[in-house]
Amino acid sequence: MEVKIGVQHAPREIVLESGQSAEEVESAVADALAGKAQLLSLQDDKGRKVLVPADKIAYVEIGEPTVRRVGFGQL
């Protein structure tokens, strides 16, 4: 699923494809914003970790889970 993270005072947002569920991402964001964690830590599809300081998060947009299509059908 696609996750977009807006960072304060940064002109661009962070966009990553995560293999985590929407509930896992939401829980990690809630913990970071509640002060339980100083960093928001998410892992993308390729195994890389993205760390964002919790006090610099402007917004987080959690997209719909995407289903990978296979074949030559209509898009």
ROVEX-699632 format. One record per atom (N, C-alpha, C): residue in three letters; chain; atom name; x, y, z. Coordinates in nm, 3 decimals, decimal comma, padded with zeros to 5 digits. Example, Ala and Ser with C-alpha at 12.3 -4.5 7.8 and 13.67 -1.06 7.14 Angstrom:
<nodes>
<node><rest>ALA</rest><kette>A</kette><atom>N</atom><c1>01,319</c1><c2>-00,569</c2><c3>00,780</c3></node>
<node><rest>ALA</rest><kette>A</kette><atom>CA</atom><c1>01,230</c1><c2>-00,450</c2><c3>00,780</c3></node>
<node><rest>ALA</rest><kette>A</kette><atom>C</atom><c1>01,320</c1><c2>-00,330</c2><c3>00,780</c3></node>
<node><rest>SER</rest><kette>A</kette><atom>N</atom><c1>01,285</c1><c2>-00,225</c2><c3>00,708</c3></node>
<node><rest>SER</rest><kette>A</kette><atom>CA</atom><c1>01,367</c1><c2>-00,106</c2><c3>00,714</c3></node>
<node><rest>SER</rest><kette>A</kette><atom>C</atom><c1>01,290</c1><c2>00,003</c2><c3>00,787</c3></node>
</nodes>
This chain:
<nodes>
<node><rest>MET</rest><kette>A</kette><atom>N</atom><c1>00,083</c1><c2>-00,116</c2><c3>00,000</c3></node>
<node><rest>MET</rest><kette>A</kette><atom>CA</atom><c1>00,000</c1><c2>00,000</c2><c3>00,000</c3></node>
<node><rest>MET</rest><kette>A</kette><atom>C</atom><c1>00,088</c1><c2>00,122</c2><c3>00,000</c3></node>
<node><rest>GLU</rest><kette>A</kette><atom>N</atom><c1>00,037</c1><c2>00,229</c2><c3>-00,057</c3></node>
<node><rest>GLU</rest><kette>A</kette><atom>CA</atom><c1>00,113</c1><c2>00,353</c2><c3>-00,066</c3></node>
<node><rest>GLU</rest><kette>A</kette><atom>C</atom><c1>00,092</c1><c2>00,436</c2><c3>00,060</c3></node>
<node><rest>VAL</rest><kette>A</kette><atom>N</atom><c1>00,203</c1><c2>00,487</c2><c3>00,114</c3></node>
<node><rest>VAL</rest><kette>A</kette><atom>CA</atom><c1>00,200</c1><c2>00,572</c2><c3>00,232</c3></node>
<node><rest>VAL</rest><kette>A</kette><atom>C</atom><c1>00,272</c1><c2>00,701</c2><c3>00,197</c3></node>
<node><rest>LYS</rest><kette>A</kette><atom>N</atom><c1>00,206</c1><c2>00,815</c2><c3>00,222</c3></node>
<node><rest>LYS</rest><kette>A</kette><atom>CA</atom><c1>00,267</c1><c2>00,946</c2><c3>00,199</c3></node>
<node><rest>LYS</rest><kette>A</kette><atom>C</atom><c1>00,283</c1><c2>01,014</c2><c3>00,334</c3></node>
<node><rest>ILE</rest><kette>A</kette><atom>N</atom><c1>00,404</c1><c2>01,067</c2><c3>00,357</c3></node>
<node><rest>ILE</rest><kette>A</kette><atom>CA</atom><c1>00,433</c1><c2>01,134</c2><c3>00,483</c3></node>
<node><rest>ILE</rest><kette>A</kette><atom>C</atom><c1>00,478</c1><c2>01,276</c2><c3>00,453</c3></node>
<node><rest>GLY</rest><kette>A</kette><atom>N</atom><c1>00,405</c1><c2>01,372</c2><c3>00,506</c3></node>
<node><rest>GLY</rest><kette>A</kette><atom>CA</atom><c1>00,444</c1><c2>01,512</c2><c3>00,493</c3></node>
<node><rest>GLY</rest><kette>A</kette><atom>C</atom><c1>00,533</c1><c2>01,549</c2><c3>00,610</c3></node>
<node><rest>VAL</rest><kette>A</kette><atom>N</atom><c1>00,644</c1><c2>01,616</c2><c3>00,580</c3></node>
<node><rest>VAL</rest><kette>A</kette><atom>CA</atom><c1>00,740</c1><c2>01,656</c2><c3>00,683</c3></node>
<node><rest>VAL</rest><kette>A</kette><atom>C</atom><c1>00,741</c1><c2>01,809</c2><c3>00,690</c3></node>
<node><rest>GLN</rest><kette>A</kette><atom>N</atom><c1>00,736</c1><c2>01,862</c2><c3>00,811</c3></node>
<node><rest>GLN</rest><kette>A</kette><atom>CA</atom><c1>00,736</c1><c2>02,007</c2><c3>00,830</c3></node>
<node><rest>GLN</rest><kette>A</kette><atom>C</atom><c1>00,862</c1><c2>02,068</c2><c3>00,771</c3></node>
<node><rest>HIS</rest><kette>A</kette><atom>N</atom><c1>00,846</c1><c2>02,184</c2><c3>00,707</c3></node>
<node><rest>HIS</rest><kette>A</kette><atom>CA</atom><c1>00,956</c1><c2>02,261</c2><c3>00,649</c3></node>
<node><rest>HIS</rest><kette>A</kette><atom>C</atom><c1>01,031</c1><c2>02,186</c2><c3>00,540</c3></node>
<node><rest>ALA</rest><kette>A</kette><atom>N</atom><c1>00,966</c1><c2>02,090</c2><c3>00,478</c3></node>
<node><rest>ALA</rest><kette>A</kette><atom>CA</atom><c1>01,025</c1><c2>02,017</c2><c3>00,365</c3></node>
<node><rest>ALA</rest><kette>A</kette><atom>C</atom><c1>00,931</c1><c2>02,033</c2><c3>00,245</c3></node>
<node><rest>PRO</rest><kette>A</kette><atom>N</atom><c1>00,984</c1><c2>02,072</c2><c3>00,129</c3></node>
<node><rest>PRO</rest><kette>A</kette><atom>CA</atom><c1>00,897</c1><c2>02,099</c2><c3>00,014</c3></node>
<node><rest>PRO</rest><kette>A</kette><atom>C</atom><c1>00,834</c1><c2>01,973</c2><c3>-00,047</c3></node>
<node><rest>ARG</rest><kette>A</kette><atom>N</atom><c1>00,892</c1><c2>01,857</c2><c3>-00,023</c3></node>
<node><rest>ARG</rest><kette>A</kette><atom>CA</atom><c1>00,840</c1><c2>01,734</c2><c3>-00,083</c3></node>
<node><rest>ARG</rest><kette>A</kette><atom>C</atom><c1>00,797</c1><c2>01,637</c2><c3>00,025</c3></node>
<node><rest>GLU</rest><kette>A</kette><atom>N</atom><c1>00,703</c1><c2>01,553</c2><c3>-00,010</c3></node>
<node><rest>GLU</rest><kette>A</kette><atom>CA</atom><c1>00,659</c1><c2>01,449</c2><c3>00,083</c3></node>
<node><rest>GLU</rest><kette>A</kette><atom>C</atom><c1>00,736</c1><c2>01,321</c2><c3>00,058</c3></node>
<node><rest>ILE</rest><kette>A</kette><atom>N</atom><c1>00,736</c1><c2>01,234</c2><c3>00,157</c3></node>
<node><rest>ILE</rest><kette>A</kette><atom>CA</atom><c1>00,799</c1><c2>01,102</c2><c3>00,144</c3></node>
<node><rest>ILE</rest><kette>A</kette><atom>C</atom><c1>00,690</c1><c2>01,005</c2><c3>00,099</c3></node>
<node><rest>VAL</rest><kette>A</kette><atom>N</atom><c1>00,715</c1><c2>00,934</c2><c3>-00,009</c3></node>
<node><rest>VAL</rest><kette>A</kette><atom>CA</atom><c1>00,619</c1><c2>00,837</c2><c3>-00,062</c3></node>
<node><rest>VAL</rest><kette>A</kette><atom>C</atom><c1>00,687</c1><c2>00,700</c2><c3>-00,065</c3></node>
<node><rest>LEU</rest><kette>A</kette><atom>N</atom><c1>00,620</c1><c2>00,600</c2><c3>-00,006</c3></node>
<node><rest>LEU</rest><kette>A</kette><atom>CA</atom><c1>00,676</c1><c2>00,466</c2><c3>-00,009</c3></node>
<node><rest>LEU</rest><kette>A</kette><atom>C</atom><c1>00,565</c1><c2>00,363</c2><c3>-00,024</c3></node>
<node><rest>GLU</rest><kette>A</kette><atom>N</atom><c1>00,602</c1><c2>00,251</c2><c3>-00,083</c3></node>
<node><rest>GLU</rest><kette>A</kette><atom>CA</atom><c1>00,512</c1><c2>00,137</c2><c3>-00,094</c3></node>
<node><rest>GLU</rest><kette>A</kette><atom>C</atom><c1>00,546</c1><c2>00,042</c2><c3>00,020</c3></node>
<node><rest>SER</rest><kette>A</kette><atom>N</atom><c1>00,452</c1><c2>00,021</c2><c3>00,109</c3></node>
<node><rest>SER</rest><kette>A</kette><atom>CA</atom><c1>00,476</c1><c2>-00,060</c2><c3>00,227</c3></node>
<node><rest>SER</rest><kette>A</kette><atom>C</atom><c1>00,401</c1><c2>-00,191</c2><c3>00,218</c3></node>
<node><rest>GLY</rest><kette>A</kette><atom>N</atom><c1>00,465</c1><c2>-00,295</c2><c3>00,268</c3></node>
<node><rest>GLY</rest><kette>A</kette><atom>CA</atom><c1>00,401</c1><c2>-00,426</c2><c3>00,277</c3></node>
<node><rest>GLY</rest><kette>A</kette><atom>C</atom><c1>00,323</c1><c2>-00,442</c2><c3>00,405</c3></node>
<node><rest>GLN</rest><kette>A</kette><atom>N</atom><c1>00,332</c1><c2>-00,342</c2><c3>00,494</c3></node>
<node><rest>GLN</rest><kette>A</kette><atom>CA</atom><c1>00,259</c1><c2>-00,348</c2><c3>00,620</c3></node>
<node><rest>GLN</rest><kette>A</kette><atom>C</atom><c1>00,111</c1><c2>-00,320</c2><c3>00,595</c3></node>
<node><rest>SER</rest><kette>A</kette><atom>N</atom><c1>00,027</c1><c2>-00,368</c2><c3>00,686</c3></node>
<node><rest>SER</rest><kette>A</kette><atom>CA</atom><c1>-00,117</c1><c2>-00,344</c2><c3>00,672</c3></node>
<node><rest>SER</rest><kette>A</kette><atom>C</atom><c1>-00,148</c1><c2>-00,201</c2><c3>00,715</c3></node>
<node><rest>ALA</rest><kette>A</kette><atom>N</atom><c1>-00,267</c1><c2>-00,154</c2><c3>00,680</c3></node>
<node><rest>ALA</rest><kette>A</kette><atom>CA</atom><c1>-00,310</c1><c2>-00,020</c2><c3>00,717</c3></node>
<node><rest>ALA</rest><kette>A</kette><atom>C</atom><c1>-00,315</c1><c2>-00,005</c2><c3>00,869</c3></node>
<node><rest>GLU</rest><kette>A</kette><atom>N</atom><c1>-00,355</c1><c2>-00,110</c2><c3>00,938</c3></node>
<node><rest>GLU</rest><kette>A</kette><atom>CA</atom><c1>-00,363</c1><c2>-00,106</c2><c3>01,084</c3></node>
<node><rest>GLU</rest><kette>A</kette><atom>C</atom><c1>-00,224</c1><c2>-00,093</c2><c3>01,147</c3></node>
<node><rest>GLU</rest><kette>A</kette><atom>N</atom><c1>-00,126</c1><c2>-00,164</c2><c3>01,091</c3></node>
<node><rest>GLU</rest><kette>A</kette><atom>CA</atom><c1>00,011</c1><c2>-00,155</c2><c3>01,142</c3></node>
<node><rest>GLU</rest><kette>A</kette><atom>C</atom><c1>00,069</c1><c2>-00,015</c2><c3>01,122</c3></node>
<node><rest>VAL</rest><kette>A</kette><atom>N</atom><c1>00,046</c1><c2>00,042</c2><c3>01,005</c3></node>
<node><rest>VAL</rest><kette>A</kette><atom>CA</atom><c1>00,095</c1><c2>00,177</c2><c3>00,977</c3></node>
<node><rest>VAL</rest><kette>A</kette><atom>C</atom><c1>00,026</c1><c2>00,278</c2><c3>01,069</c3></node>
<node><rest>GLU</rest><kette>A</kette><atom>N</atom><c1>-00,104</c1><c2>00,266</c2><c3>01,082</c3></node>
<node><rest>GLU</rest><kette>A</kette><atom>CA</atom><c1>-00,179</c1><c2>00,358</c2><c3>01,168</c3></node>
<node><rest>GLU</rest><kette>A</kette><atom>C</atom><c1>-00,132</c1><c2>00,348</c2><c3>01,313</c3></node>
<node><rest>SER</rest><kette>A</kette><atom>N</atom><c1>-00,107</c1><c2>00,229</c2><c3>01,360</c3></node>
<node><rest>SER</rest><kette>A</kette><atom>CA</atom><c1>-00,059</c1><c2>00,209</c2><c3>01,497</c3></node>
<node><rest>SER</rest><kette>A</kette><atom>C</atom><c1>00,079</c1><c2>00,272</c2><c3>01,517</c3></node>
<node><rest>ALA</rest><kette>A</kette><atom>N</atom><c1>00,168</c1><c2>00,256</c2><c3>01,420</c3></node>
<node><rest>ALA</rest><kette>A</kette><atom>CA</atom><c1>00,302</c1><c2>00,314</c2><c3>01,430</c3></node>
<node><rest>ALA</rest><kette>A</kette><atom>C</atom><c1>00,295</c1><c2>00,467</c2><c3>01,431</c3></node>
<node><rest>VAL</rest><kette>A</kette><atom>N</atom><c1>00,207</c1><c2>00,524</c2><c3>01,349</c3></node>
<node><rest>VAL</rest><kette>A</kette><atom>CA</atom><c1>00,189</c1><c2>00,669</c2><c3>01,344</c3></node>
<node><rest>VAL</rest><kette>A</kette><atom>C</atom><c1>00,131</c1><c2>00,719</c2><c3>01,475</c3></node>
<node><rest>ALA</rest><kette>A</kette><atom>N</atom><c1>00,030</c1><c2>00,649</c2><c3>01,526</c3></node>
<node><rest>ALA</rest><kette>A</kette><atom>CA</atom><c1>-00,034</c1><c2>00,690</c2><c3>01,653</c3></node>
<node><rest>ALA</rest><kette>A</kette><atom>C</atom><c1>00,066</c1><c2>00,686</c2><c3>01,768</c3></node>
<node><rest>ASP</rest><kette>A</kette><atom>N</atom><c1>00,150</c1><c2>00,583</c2><c3>01,773</c3></node>
<node><rest>ASP</rest><kette>A</kette><atom>CA</atom><c1>00,251</c1><c2>00,573</c2><c3>01,878</c3></node>
<node><rest>ASP</rest><kette>A</kette><atom>C</atom><c1>00,352</c1><c2>00,688</c2><c3>01,869</c3></node>
<node><rest>ALA</rest><kette>A</kette><atom>N</atom><c1>00,392</c1><c2>00,721</c2><c3>01,747</c3></node>
<node><rest>ALA</rest><kette>A</kette><atom>CA</atom><c1>00,489</c1><c2>00,830</c2><c3>01,729</c3></node>
<node><rest>ALA</rest><kette>A</kette><atom>C</atom><c1>00,429</c1><c2>00,964</c2><c3>01,769</c3></node>
<node><rest>LEU</rest><kette>A</kette><atom>N</atom><c1>00,304</c1><c2>00,988</c2><c3>01,730</c3></node>
<node><rest>LEU</rest><kette>A</kette><atom>CA</atom><c1>00,241</c1><c2>01,117</c2><c3>01,762</c3></node>
<node><rest>LEU</rest><kette>A</kette><atom>C</atom><c1>00,203</c1><c2>01,128</c2><c3>01,909</c3></node>
<node><rest>ALA</rest><kette>A</kette><atom>N</atom><c1>00,179</c1><c2>01,016</c2><c3>01,975</c3></node>
<node><rest>ALA</rest><kette>A</kette><atom>CA</atom><c1>00,144</c1><c2>01,017</c2><c3>02,117</c3></node>
<node><rest>ALA</rest><kette>A</kette><atom>C</atom><c1>00,267</c1><c2>01,031</c2><c3>02,207</c3></node>
<node><rest>GLY</rest><kette>A</kette><atom>N</atom><c1>00,386</c1><c2>01,024</c2><c3>02,148</c3></node>
<node><rest>GLY</rest><kette>A</kette><atom>CA</atom><c1>00,508</c1><c2>01,039</c2><c3>02,225</c3></node>
<node><rest>GLY</rest><kette>A</kette><atom>C</atom><c1>00,565</c1><c2>00,907</c2><c3>02,276</c3></node>
<node><rest>LYS</rest><kette>A</kette><atom>N</atom><c1>00,506</c1><c2>00,795</c2><c3>02,237</c3></node>
<node><rest>LYS</rest><kette>A</kette><atom>CA</atom><c1>00,558</c1><c2>00,665</c2><c3>02,279</c3></node>
<node><rest>LYS</rest><kette>A</kette><atom>C</atom><c1>00,687</c1><c2>00,630</c2><c3>02,207</c3></node>
<node><rest>ALA</rest><kette>A</kette><atom>N</atom><c1>00,706</c1><c2>00,689</c2><c3>02,090</c3></node>
<node><rest>ALA</rest><kette>A</kette><atom>CA</atom><c1>00,828</c1><c2>00,668</c2><c3>02,012</c3></node>
<node><rest>ALA</rest><kette>A</kette><atom>C</atom><c1>00,874</c1><c2>00,803</c2><c3>01,958</c3></node>
<node><rest>GLN</rest><kette>A</kette><atom>N</atom><c1>01,004</c1><c2>00,825</c2><c3>01,953</c3></node>
<node><rest>GLN</rest><kette>A</kette><atom>CA</atom><c1>01,056</c1><c2>00,951</c2><c3>01,901</c3></node>
<node><rest>GLN</rest><kette>A</kette><atom>C</atom><c1>01,065</c1><c2>00,951</c2><c3>01,749</c3></node>
<node><rest>LEU</rest><kette>A</kette><atom>N</atom><c1>01,065</c1><c2>00,831</c2><c3>01,690</c3></node>
<node><rest>LEU</rest><kette>A</kette><atom>CA</atom><c1>01,074</c1><c2>00,817</c2><c3>01,545</c3></node>
<node><rest>LEU</rest><kette>A</kette><atom>C</atom><c1>00,957</c1><c2>00,736</c2><c3>01,492</c3></node>
<node><rest>LEU</rest><kette>A</kette><atom>N</atom><c1>00,908</c1><c2>00,776</c2><c3>01,375</c3></node>
<node><rest>LEU</rest><kette>A</kette><atom>CA</atom><c1>00,814</c1><c2>00,693</c2><c3>01,302</c3></node>
<node><rest>LEU</rest><kette>A</kette><atom>C</atom><c1>00,898</c1><c2>00,604</c2><c3>01,212</c3></node>
<node><rest>SER</rest><kette>A</kette><atom>N</atom><c1>00,886</c1><c2>00,475</c2><c3>01,229</c3></node>
<node><rest>SER</rest><kette>A</kette><atom>CA</atom><c1>00,966</c1><c2>00,379</c2><c3>01,154</c3></node>
<node><rest>SER</rest><kette>A</kette><atom>C</atom><c1>00,873</c1><c2>00,292</c2><c3>01,069</c3></node>
<node><rest>LEU</rest><kette>A</kette><atom>N</atom><c1>00,891</c1><c2>00,299</c2><c3>00,937</c3></node>
<node><rest>LEU</rest><kette>A</kette><atom>CA</atom><c1>00,813</c1><c2>00,216</c2><c3>00,845</c3></node>
<node><rest>LEU</rest><kette>A</kette><atom>C</atom><c1>00,910</c1><c2>00,144</c2><c3>00,751</c3></node>
<node><rest>GLN</rest><kette>A</kette><atom>N</atom><c1>00,868</c1><c2>00,028</c2><c3>00,703</c3></node>
<node><rest>GLN</rest><kette>A</kette><atom>CA</atom><c1>00,951</c1><c2>-00,051</c2><c3>00,612</c3></node>
<node><rest>GLN</rest><kette>A</kette><atom>C</atom><c1>00,882</c1><c2>-00,059</c2><c3>00,478</c3></node>
<node><rest>ASP</rest><kette>A</kette><atom>N</atom><c1>00,958</c1><c2>-00,037</c2><c3>00,370</c3></node>
<node><rest>ASP</rest><kette>A</kette><atom>CA</atom><c1>00,899</c1><c2>-00,045</c2><c3>00,237</c3></node>
<node><rest>ASP</rest><kette>A</kette><atom>C</atom><c1>00,903</c1><c2>-00,188</c2><c3>00,183</c3></node>
<node><rest>ASP</rest><kette>A</kette><atom>N</atom><c1>00,851</c1><c2>-00,206</c2><c3>00,062</c3></node>
<node><rest>ASP</rest><kette>A</kette><atom>CA</atom><c1>00,842</c1><c2>-00,338</c2><c3>00,000</c3></node>
<node><rest>ASP</rest><kette>A</kette><atom>C</atom><c1>00,979</c1><c2>-00,403</c2><c3>-00,022</c3></node>
<node><rest>LYS</rest><kette>A</kette><atom>N</atom><c1>01,083</c1><c2>-00,323</c2><c3>-00,037</c3></node>
<node><rest>LYS</rest><kette>A</kette><atom>CA</atom><c1>01,216</c1><c2>-00,376</c2><c3>-00,065</c3></node>
<node><rest>LYS</rest><kette>A</kette><atom>C</atom><c1>01,297</c1><c2>-00,399</c2><c3>00,062</c3></node>
<node><rest>GLY</rest><kette>A</kette><atom>N</atom><c1>01,236</c1><c2>-00,379</c2><c3>00,178</c3></node>
<node><rest>GLY</rest><kette>A</kette><atom>CA</atom><c1>01,304</c1><c2>-00,404</c2><c3>00,304</c3></node>
<node><rest>GLY</rest><kette>A</kette><atom>C</atom><c1>01,377</c1><c2>-00,286</c2><c3>00,363</c3></node>
<node><rest>ARG</rest><kette>A</kette><atom>N</atom><c1>01,373</c1><c2>-00,171</c2><c3>00,296</c3></node>
<node><rest>ARG</rest><kette>A</kette><atom>CA</atom><c1>01,440</c1><c2>-00,052</c2><c3>00,348</c3></node>
<node><rest>ARG</rest><kette>A</kette><atom>C</atom><c1>01,354</c1><c2>00,013</c2><c3>00,455</c3></node>
<node><rest>LYS</rest><kette>A</kette><atom>N</atom><c1>01,417</c1><c2>00,070</c2><c3>00,557</c3></node>
<node><rest>LYS</rest><kette>A</kette><atom>CA</atom><c1>01,344</c1><c2>00,139</c2><c3>00,664</c3></node>
<node><rest>LYS</rest><kette>A</kette><atom>C</atom><c1>01,346</c1><c2>00,288</c2><c3>00,639</c3></node>
<node><rest>VAL</rest><kette>A</kette><atom>N</atom><c1>01,232</c1><c2>00,351</c2><c3>00,665</c3></node>
<node><rest>VAL</rest><kette>A</kette><atom>CA</atom><c1>01,219</c1><c2>00,496</c2><c3>00,657</c3></node>
<node><rest>VAL</rest><kette>A</kette><atom>C</atom><c1>01,193</c1><c2>00,545</c2><c3>00,799</c3></node>
<node><rest>LEU</rest><kette>A</kette><atom>N</atom><c1>01,278</c1><c2>00,636</c2><c3>00,846</c3></node>
<node><rest>LEU</rest><kette>A</kette><atom>CA</atom><c1>01,266</c1><c2>00,690</c2><c3>00,981</c3></node>
<node><rest>LEU</rest><kette>A</kette><atom>C</atom><c1>01,238</c1><c2>00,840</c2><c3>00,971</c3></node>
<node><rest>VAL</rest><kette>A</kette><atom>N</atom><c1>01,133</c1><c2>00,885</c2><c3>01,040</c3></node>
<node><rest>VAL</rest><kette>A</kette><atom>CA</atom><c1>01,096</c1><c2>01,026</c2><c3>01,041</c3></node>
<node><rest>VAL</rest><kette>A</kette><atom>C</atom><c1>01,081</c1><c2>01,069</c2><c3>01,186</c3></node>
<node><rest>PRO</rest><kette>A</kette><atom>N</atom><c1>01,145</c1><c2>01,180</c2><c3>01,227</c3></node>
<node><rest>PRO</rest><kette>A</kette><atom>CA</atom><c1>01,126</c1><c2>01,228</c2><c3>01,364</c3></node>
<node><rest>PRO</rest><kette>A</kette><atom>C</atom><c1>00,979</c1><c2>01,260</c2><c3>01,389</c3></node>
<node><rest>ALA</rest><kette>A</kette><atom>N</atom><c1>00,926</c1><c2>01,212</c2><c3>01,499</c3></node>
<node><rest>ALA</rest><kette>A</kette><atom>CA</atom><c1>00,783</c1><c2>01,227</c2><c3>01,527</c3></node>
<node><rest>ALA</rest><kette>A</kette><atom>C</atom><c1>00,740</c1><c2>01,372</c2><c3>01,538</c3></node>
<node><rest>ASP</rest><kette>A</kette><atom>N</atom><c1>00,828</c1><c2>01,458</c2><c3>01,590</c3></node>
<node><rest>ASP</rest><kette>A</kette><atom>CA</atom><c1>00,790</c1><c2>01,598</c2><c3>01,607</c3></node>
<node><rest>ASP</rest><kette>A</kette><atom>C</atom><c1>00,793</c1><c2>01,678</c2><c3>01,477</c3></node>
<node><rest>LYS</rest><kette>A</kette><atom>N</atom><c1>00,837</c1><c2>01,617</c2><c3>01,366</c3></node>
<node><rest>LYS</rest><kette>A</kette><atom>CA</atom><c1>00,841</c1><c2>01,685</c2><c3>01,236</c3></node>
<node><rest>LYS</rest><kette>A</kette><atom>C</atom><c1>00,734</c1><c2>01,636</c2><c3>01,139</c3></node>
<node><rest>ILE</rest><kette>A</kette><atom>N</atom><c1>00,648</c1><c2>01,543</c2><c3>01,183</c3></node>
<node><rest>ILE</rest><kette>A</kette><atom>CA</atom><c1>00,544</c1><c2>01,489</c2><c3>01,096</c3></node>
<node><rest>ILE</rest><kette>A</kette><atom>C</atom><c1>00,433</c1><c2>01,593</c2><c3>01,080</c3></node>
<node><rest>ALA</rest><kette>A</kette><atom>N</atom><c1>00,402</c1><c2>01,628</c2><c3>00,955</c3></node>
<node><rest>ALA</rest><kette>A</kette><atom>CA</atom><c1>00,293</c1><c2>01,720</c2><c3>00,926</c3></node>
<node><rest>ALA</rest><kette>A</kette><atom>C</atom><c1>00,163</c1><c2>01,642</c2><c3>00,902</c3></node>
<node><rest>TYR</rest><kette>A</kette><atom>N</atom><c1>00,171</c1><c2>01,536</c2><c3>00,822</c3></node>
<node><rest>TYR</rest><kette>A</kette><atom>CA</atom><c1>00,054</c1><c2>01,451</c2><c3>00,795</c3></node>
<node><rest>TYR</rest><kette>A</kette><atom>C</atom><c1>00,101</c1><c2>01,316</c2><c3>00,743</c3></node>
<node><rest>VAL</rest><kette>A</kette><atom>N</atom><c1>00,012</c1><c2>01,219</c2><c3>00,753</c3></node>
<node><rest>VAL</rest><kette>A</kette><atom>CA</atom><c1>00,037</c1><c2>01,086</c2><c3>00,697</c3></node>
<node><rest>VAL</rest><kette>A</kette><atom>C</atom><c1>-00,088</c1><c2>01,044</c2><c3>00,622</c3></node>
<node><rest>GLU</rest><kette>A</kette><atom>N</atom><c1>-00,070</c1><c2>01,007</c2><c3>00,496</c3></node>
<node><rest>GLU</rest><kette>A</kette><atom>CA</atom><c1>-00,181</c1><c2>00,961</c2><c3>00,412</c3></node>
<node><rest>GLU</rest><kette>A</kette><atom>C</atom><c1>-00,161</c1><c2>00,813</c2><c3>00,384</c3></node>
<node><rest>ILE</rest><kette>A</kette><atom>N</atom><c1>-00,257</c1><c2>00,732</c2><c3>00,425</c3></node>
<node><rest>ILE</rest><kette>A</kette><atom>CA</atom><c1>-00,248</c1><c2>00,587</c2><c3>00,405</c3></node>
<node><rest>ILE</rest><kette>A</kette><atom>C</atom><c1>-00,341</c1><c2>00,551</c2><c3>00,290</c3></node>
<node><rest>GLY</rest><kette>A</kette><atom>N</atom><c1>-00,283</c1><c2>00,496</c2><c3>00,183</c3></node>
<node><rest>GLY</rest><kette>A</kette><atom>CA</atom><c1>-00,361</c1><c2>00,462</c2><c3>00,064</c3></node>
<node><rest>GLY</rest><kette>A</kette><atom>C</atom><c1>-00,428</c1><c2>00,326</c2><c3>00,076</c3></node>
<node><rest>GLU</rest><kette>A</kette><atom>N</atom><c1>-00,505</c1><c2>00,295</c2><c3>-00,025</c3></node>
<node><rest>GLU</rest><kette>A</kette><atom>CA</atom><c1>-00,573</c1><c2>00,167</c2><c3>-00,033</c3></node>
<node><rest>GLU</rest><kette>A</kette><atom>C</atom><c1>-00,471</c1><c2>00,058</c2><c3>-00,067</c3></node>
<node><rest>PRO</rest><kette>A</kette><atom>N</atom><c1>-00,490</c1><c2>-00,062</c2><c3>-00,018</c3></node>
<node><rest>PRO</rest><kette>A</kette><atom>CA</atom><c1>-00,401</c1><c2>-00,172</c2><c3>-00,059</c3></node>
<node><rest>PRO</rest><kette>A</kette><atom>C</atom><c1>-00,414</c1><c2>-00,193</c2><c3>-00,210</c3></node>
<node><rest>THR</rest><kette>A</kette><atom>N</atom><c1>-00,301</c1><c2>-00,205</c2><c3>-00,277</c3></node>
<node><rest>THR</rest><kette>A</kette><atom>CA</atom><c1>-00,303</c1><c2>-00,222</c2><c3>-00,422</c3></node>
<node><rest>THR</rest><kette>A</kette><atom>C</atom><c1>-00,286</c1><c2>-00,369</c2><c3>-00,456</c3></node>
<node><rest>VAL</rest><kette>A</kette><atom>N</atom><c1>-00,360</c1><c2>-00,412</c2><c3>-00,553</c3></node>
<node><rest>VAL</rest><kette>A</kette><atom>CA</atom><c1>-00,351</c1><c2>-00,549</c2><c3>-00,602</c3></node>
<node><rest>VAL</rest><kette>A</kette><atom>C</atom><c1>-00,270</c1><c2>-00,545</c2><c3>-00,730</c3></node>
<node><rest>ARG</rest><kette>A</kette><atom>N</atom><c1>-00,165</c1><c2>-00,622</c2><c3>-00,735</c3></node>
<node><rest>ARG</rest><kette>A</kette><atom>CA</atom><c1>-00,081</c1><c2>-00,622</c2><c3>-00,855</c3></node>
<node><rest>ARG</rest><kette>A</kette><atom>C</atom><c1>-00,151</c1><c2>-00,702</c2><c3>-00,965</c3></node>
<node><rest>ARG</rest><kette>A</kette><atom>N</atom><c1>-00,164</c1><c2>-00,638</c2><c3>-01,080</c3></node>
<node><rest>ARG</rest><kette>A</kette><atom>CA</atom><c1>-00,229</c1><c2>-00,703</c2><c3>-01,193</c3></node>
<node><rest>ARG</rest><kette>A</kette><atom>C</atom><c1>-00,124</c1><c2>-00,769</c2><c3>-01,280</c3></node>
<node><rest>VAL</rest><kette>A</kette><atom>N</atom><c1>-00,159</c1><c2>-00,883</c2><c3>-01,333</c3></node>
<node><rest>VAL</rest><kette>A</kette><atom>CA</atom><c1>-00,068</c1><c2>-00,958</c2><c3>-01,417</c3></node>
<node><rest>VAL</rest><kette>A</kette><atom>C</atom><c1>-00,138</c1><c2>-00,982</c2><c3>-01,549</c3></node>
<node><rest>GLY</rest><kette>A</kette><atom>N</atom><c1>-00,064</c1><c2>-00,966</c2><c3>-01,658</c3></node>
<node><rest>GLY</rest><kette>A</kette><atom>CA</atom><c1>-00,121</c1><c2>-00,994</c2><c3>-01,789</c3></node>
<node><rest>GLY</rest><kette>A</kette><atom>C</atom><c1>-00,134</c1><c2>-00,869</c2><c3>-01,874</c3></node>
<node><rest>PHE</rest><kette>A</kette><atom>N</atom><c1>-00,207</c1><c2>-00,883</c2><c3>-01,983</c3></node>
<node><rest>PHE</rest><kette>A</kette><atom>CA</atom><c1>-00,220</c1><c2>-00,774</c2><c3>-02,079</c3></node>
<node><rest>PHE</rest><kette>A</kette><atom>C</atom><c1>-00,363</c1><c2>-00,724</c2><c3>-02,089</c3></node>
<node><rest>GLY</rest><kette>A</kette><atom>N</atom><c1>-00,440</c1><c2>-00,735</c2><c3>-01,982</c3></node>
<node><rest>GLY</rest><kette>A</kette><atom>CA</atom><c1>-00,578</c1><c2>-00,687</c2><c3>-01,983</c3></node>
<node><rest>GLY</rest><kette>A</kette><atom>C</atom><c1>-00,584</c1><c2>-00,535</c2><c3>-01,981</c3></node>
<node><rest>GLN</rest><kette>A</kette><atom>N</atom><c1>-00,704</c1><c2>-00,484</c2><c3>-01,981</c3></node>
<node><rest>GLN</rest><kette>A</kette><atom>CA</atom><c1>-00,723</c1><c2>-00,338</c2><c3>-01,978</c3></node>
<node><rest>GLN</rest><kette>A</kette><atom>C</atom><c1>-00,678</c1><c2>-00,284</c2><c3>-01,843</c3></node>
<node><rest>LEU</rest><kette>A</kette><atom>N</atom><c1>-00,625</c1><c2>-00,164</c2><c3>-01,845</c3></node>
<node><rest>LEU</rest><kette>A</kette><atom>CA</atom><c1>-00,578</c1><c2>-00,100</c2><c3>-01,722</c3></node>
<node><rest>LEU</rest><kette>A</kette><atom>C</atom><c1>-00,687</c1><c2>-00,021</c2><c3>-01,657</c3></node>
</nodes>
